[in-house]
Amino acid sequence: MFKRALPWLRNRTLPDEGKEVARGEKVVIRRKKLDDAANDYSWRTDEELARLDASKPLRMSYPDFVKFARDELRYSSGNSRRLAIDTIHGEHIGNCMCYDIDLMRGRAELGIMIGKREYWDRGYGTDAVATLVAYVFSSMTIDLVYLHTLEWNERARRAFSKSGLQEVKKVRKDGYDFVKMEIRRSDWETMQPTGPVLGEGETALG
C-alpha cells in the first residue's frame, strides 16, 4: 500500500543496499534498503510490537518516515549496523542491529525484532539471533555481545538462551524491568566452531 502511494520509492538504490551479510538455516541477514520502508513503518507504528520493544509507536507520517529511512541509509553511524531479516526465500520478516560497537573494549549490543507475526514461534527468531551473533563475532574484533530484553518477554528470553546468551543480571531502565544477557566469543567458539556463511564482500576484519 505504501509503495503504491509513493511510486518514486521503487527502484531507488544506494551503495551496498540489500547486500546479504550472513545466512542461517531459516533466515538471511542483509543490509537495509529503502524498499524496506513500507514494512518498517507498519511495524514501528504497531502498538503490540512497540510494547515488546519497550518503546512507543511511531507517530510521524509515512512520507516523513521514508525521508528518515533514506537519511539513515546514506549517513549510517560507524558504531552501529542496521540490518534486515529475510526468510531464505527472500521475504522480509524483521530487522536486527548491532550498536554501541566499541572496538576498544571489544563489545557490542544487539537488538532484534520479528515483525511478521506468522513467523513467531516457528524458530525464525532463534535462528536470526544465532546468525546475528555469529555474524558479529565473524566480522568484527568483538569479544562480548550483549542485549537487554524485557523481563516478562519469555518468548524472547527463550530464543536468546537457545542461541547461547546467558542471563547475567536484571536492569531497571526508563521505567522498565530488563534482563541483561550476554555471550563471550570463547563460549560461542566452543558452541559453534564454524561461523555464519558471510555474504559477498564481507570479511572477518569488519
Secondary structure, 3 states (H helix, E strand, C coil): CHHHHCHHHCCCCCCCCCCEEEECCCEEEEECCHHHHHHHHHHHCCHHHHHHCCCCCCCCCHHHHHHHHHHHHHCCCCCCEEEEEEECCCCEEEEEEEEEEECCCCEEEEEEEECCHHHCCCCHHHHHHHHHHHHHHHHCCCCEEEEEEECCCHHHHHHHHHCCCEEEEEEEECCEEEEEEEEEHHHHHHHCCCCCEECCCCCCCC
